[in-house]
């Protein structure tokens, strides 16, 4: 199961620099002019999780395989994108394909780096992007909802569902509010709402790109973004793309020394991934053995068969049971044998809801 986070924002806010640093590649061309990223670049990032290392050490695993997130660096958006300005149509098409939006906002002054509006104002920048996304969704629903309402009056059951849930989203958009505030009342409405692929229905994480000196505590610009995020019930993190770029290529020891000198406990990557996980409501479970220790990702609330399906569809189709040990028990008992002796080894059925940190082995038959 892949989870894709789209990195968006106005041109020259640090999107491509951040993408390069996060994925430790130079796949995205970072340059001081608009539209330097013409095609969306995709980078796979391993999710740092110290629990995986601890499990591998106990099990003597030959390989350690973290779970991954995909970061998609999407071309910069400008005012009028919803009407096709700049690379608007391409931008909007690419962003519809991601699971969550990481909205990078420029929170630093630098006369050497051109701003598309010739001023640094992260709230205005956010409003520019959000307005274009709202207008795109609004245009889409103003065509679809009346057609669904017409069919609904003729007795079409599916059209009634579409008219109800997308009509609610349309009212929100007309009020200048994102579609994510829509509240489907049942599974059918939730299905229709998800299928609509509305851009403003996607969860958003604001990333405040600050100067190096403000990486630890932020600055006045980032404080305003955090206020905005709090008012919206959204999330925000502080990152210095310049620092992340400097960390690229350093070994772990040098990284830790550099971060300490900057007053930071961890790299921005870890903060963004952790916030991204919370944004997407994900959790991690593990499979552990002598060959490999591996982390897997599922949505919160996933049941055991769904977790098995992330490994292989046959496991979900022929699911029998899940043999499960909670992470703290696996560590305290120093492995599976100790957990069994201590009565911490459980056999769970199809209705078991996976807990974060579960160490699991699946029994199946196809």
Secondary structure, DSSP 8 states (H G I E B T S, - for coil): ---EEEEE-BTTSSHHHHHHHHHTS--S---SSTT---S-EEEEEE---HHHHHHHHHHT-SEEE--EEEEEE---B-TTGGGT-TTHHHHHHHHTT-SEEEEEEE----TTS--TTSS--HHHHHHHHHHHHHHHHHHHHHHHHHHHHHHHHTT-HHHHHHHHHHHHHHHHHHTT--GGG----SHHHHHHHHHTT-GGGSEEEEEEE--GGGTTT--HHHHHHHHHHHHHT-EEEEE-HHHHHHHTT--HHHHHHHHHHTT-SS-HHHHHHHHHHHHHTEEEEEEE-SSEEEEEEEETT-BHHHHHHHH-HHHHHTEEEEEEE-HHHHHHTTSHHHHHHTT--EEE-TT-B--TT-EEEEEE--
